[in-house]
């Protein structure tokens, strides 16, 4: 082990470590001042906590900026830069190197967490919840800053300063999406800390009404939107980079982002029931506790090395530490909920399952069961290896066995929920239900039958199309009914401005429908064929005529590429095989031409420039682009809902109405 004096002194590294120490100090002040301010109801102490949060954010920004500066200036006296950057890397690759490995990604997480705490300190109401919210968020900040000062320090100096640096993982410098996907993921993960902090504050103070939900509604939507965007961006990255023509493989790290998304989606729906009916208080507390804890569990899976994944950035020594923090979060949330259980028992019960809250509760149960099954499939190999020392895996068939029927059930509930009234549908009058749901149900039956008539023999896909038609007709019925009540379709823009939360949900549901169609068709009819091509010799592959028109090399400072020019019908695609100077293995860069009805996707598997031959894989995935367009529509709906004004929701218990009198 080298002597301390043998390390090369780095002014940037020393300044970065000092900034982290100051950031930790301010976070500790924010924690203790927040707790004391909450206990004593002292606004001066609460203001001290606020100012400490500002100081923490300032020094975290300095630390983040110093690491980025070290990367951009090739300061290889900092070990993180020496291990994960390279002088010949393009500027954008150096920029994303900040989060390309363990220490930098933890620093980015800590900075985003301090950013959220800073924004909350500026916007939180001056009530009894505020000091406890700041204290709870500071607790999370302390954990992540502590990691950066101990087992995951990004500013550790090196003994021997390299001339060039090792460079980042080739998969992280092969596509610009790595500049977007991880940041979106952290914004989503860390954003869930805000409703978690408010839930803890509500339980500590006993203010367990709807105030904490109202204050966190927009924060939760923003976090959920970022997490949705991150999952879609990660799926697109997988589709564009890995050369397999797929976008989701139930990889453990993919699951790590999907689990909190499922729980957060359930929370977004169930809070509406609490706001309107004063129900599900206990349910909502547990949902947000486990949603935020699941983000830490997901980070444990990504960073600990306990699972093997192409999406995992790196292994690291911090797995047990993350697991311990996960246990602390669960213990804190569950312990407080158990303490306050008499106060969070629901004063009202479900009047009828045939109601809007009944359908939402049913959807919540399905979301939670879905999440538990994904957790089981993800952790089962880890548990087997820990107990029996045997390496095993859980493949796609296991997940698809329950994911497909659960997805269909969620589409069914998604379509019927918004058309049902609150409280109850009527005096057991199923004819009233039929009067309201007649056209969506007829659309379901008609679309399913038409799917079979047009040659779709897969029952799951046919039913998916039927349920998508059922949802679209139901949404059209809701929008059309509201517009007619206001005088016609011309009133629709005014309705959207007046009820952005409601119409944002409609748009988001439409995005889910588009994604379901894309997933159904691309998953059912995806086809792949490999062929070896020689210049000028056309071959028919999957109904397409392929001709290799050129095969050559491309040299760049950071990589060398074999480039094939392939004519597919009238289109010309140029898939590549990249070899980076810091890594010997070849990385495929597929070429994709996007079309509404199906992409043209070609991957170069191998080739010999001297002998002039290339082996390519041609992949046909019908309607796969609908997934990306559906994701964009989903995010549009989320953005529209975020613009809704935050106001207290008054719960009412109106007389039971029949379905004919239901409003939207």
Secondary structure as UniProt FT lines:
FT   HELIX           4..6
FT   HELIX           11..40
FT   HELIX           43..72
FT   TURN            73..74
FT   TURN            76..77
FT   HELIX           79..84
FT   TURN            87..88
FT   HELIX           91..96
FT   HELIX           97..99
FT   HELIX           102..123
FT   HELIX           128..149
FT   TURN            150..152
FT   TURN            154..155
FT   HELIX           170..172
FT   HELIX           176..179
FT   HELIX           181..205
FT   HELIX           211..241
FT   HELIX           252..277
FT   HELIX           281..304
FT   TURN            310..311
FT   TURN            317..318
FT   HELIX           319..339
FT   HELIX           341..344
FT   HELIX           356..388
FT   HELIX           396..417
FT   TURN            418..419
FT   HELIX           430..453
FT   TURN            454..455
FT   HELIX           459..485
FT   TURN            486..487
FT   HELIX           489..491
FT   HELIX           492..498
FT   HELIX           500..525
FT   STRAND          527..535
FT   STRAND          539..541
FT   TURN            542..543
FT   STRAND          544..555
FT   STRAND          559..568
FT   TURN            569..570
FT   STRAND          571..573
FT   STRAND          576..580
FT   TURN            581..582
FT   STRAND          586..589
FT   STRAND          591..593
FT   STRAND          600..608
FT   TURN            609..612
FT   STRAND          613..620
FT   TURN            623..624
FT   HELIX           625..642
FT   HELIX           659..661
//
